[in-house]
Amino acid sequence: MGDVRYLRHHFKHWSMDMTLHYAKDPLFDDSLFESVLSKRDELQASIISGWLAPSQNLAGGRA
């Protein structure tokens, strides 16, 4: 299938949720929906883990 982020970019979707909306179509294969949902969860987890890194300031100013 390829990278879901590529599909999002290729179809000019604003977000992964928009890609998920189209993947929910009953005519689509369920594996596409699961793949998109899994990739979205991975991306969200990597973003949030970056926020929780001890060296990362969550607010501006001096720590």
C-alpha positions in Angstrom: 0.0 0.0 0.0 2.8 2.4 0.7 3.2 5.1 3.3 -0.1 6.6 4.6 1.5 10.0 5.0 2.2 9.9 1.2 -1.4 9.1 0.5 -2.5 12.0 2.7 -0.2 14.3 0.8 -1.1 12.9 -2.6 -4.8 13.4 -2.0 -4.3 16.8 -0.4 -6.0 15.8 2.8 -5.8 18.4 5.6 -5.4 15.7 8.2 -5.1 12.0 8.9 -8.7 12.2 10.1 -9.8 13.2 6.6 -8.0 10.2 5.2 -9.7 8.0 7.8 -13.1 9.5 6.8 -12.6 8.2 3.2 -11.1 4.9 4.5 -14.4 4.2 6.4 -16.3 4.0 3.1 -18.1 0.6 3.0 -16.6 0.0 -0.5 -13.1 0.2 0.8 -11.1 -2.7 2.1 -11.0 -2.8 6.0 -7.3 -3.3 5.9 -6.9 0.2 4.5 -8.8 1.7 7.4 -6.8 -0.3 9.9 -3.5 0.8 8.3 -4.4 4.5 8.3 -5.7 4.3 11.9 -2.5 2.6 13.0 -0.2 5.1 11.2 -2.2 8.0 12.8 -1.8 6.5 16.2 2.0 6.0 15.7 2.4 9.7 14.5 0.4 11.0 17.5 2.4 8.9 19.9 5.7 10.1 18.5 4.6 13.8 18.8 3.4 13.3 22.4 6.5 11.4 23.4 8.5 14.4 22.1 6.5 16.7 24.4 7.2 14.5 27.4 11.0 14.3 26.9 12.8 15.6 30.0 14.9 18.0 27.9 11.9 19.5 26.2 10.4 22.7 27.7 6.6 22.7 27.6 6.3 26.4 28.1 8.4 29.4 27.0 10.9 31.1 29.2 13.8 29.8 31.1 13.6 26.5 32.9 
